[in-house]
């Protein structure tokens, strides 16, 4: 099953609602000064989003990395995914990374896109996924790359945070805190440019809060996979989830997903992982 997202006309409101009853409030600061709510701008995200497709296929031996974590291949996810039982649900998830540059991949159709994100569910729990991150997009053969911040609660539409400045090499920090299976707060910090947005969502699709994800994704465009550009090596640093008991869930023992011939990932240590683009 693939999530094919309709493009809706977005509006930036203190409180917005759609057919799915997703509602959210926004706030932010710029260089420590509160941003007027009307200046925080969202727009419908161009790409469709999907759950992890083909999550149980075995990675070819030539692609395996000699680490302790299990490996698997996917059509669209490249990164670390760990799990917790629903008796000890994920309360929050966190990561830092630098915004990677990207360049066109010859032989791949346009648009091309590489989305870097952290989120909850979407792997073993496929009916909902809460995620936020950055994306590098190349729309056509001019090969001009755009870098954008975004968030989504699948199966609702995704939103680009068009007012958030973002450049190659910026350090971003994302923390998603859940307050229930259907409510959460997304905190997106561009540390390099000293700007922060907080999105508080209520009445979201029901999460199991069992999958912890740190992923570079080849997203969907409509019903088809977008072309996957070459991208700079991406480190997820201080990558951990906090469970209801207060114990951290790191990357130790996570499944490392690969996109065959296009992207590898590996655990560096319990709280750091790396995904990198492969030549073709």
Protein Blocks (a to p, Z undefined) as FASTA:
>chain_A
ZZddddddddddfbdcdfkopacdddddeehiacdfklpccdddfbdcdddehklbccdf
klpccdfbdcdddfkbgcddddddfklccfbdcdddddddddddehiacdddddddddee
hilmmkbccddddddddfblnopacddddddddfbdcdddfklccdehiacddddddfbf
kbccdddddfknopacddddehiacdeklaccdddddddehjbccddddddddddehiac
ddfkopacdfeopacdddehkaccddfblmbccdddddZZ
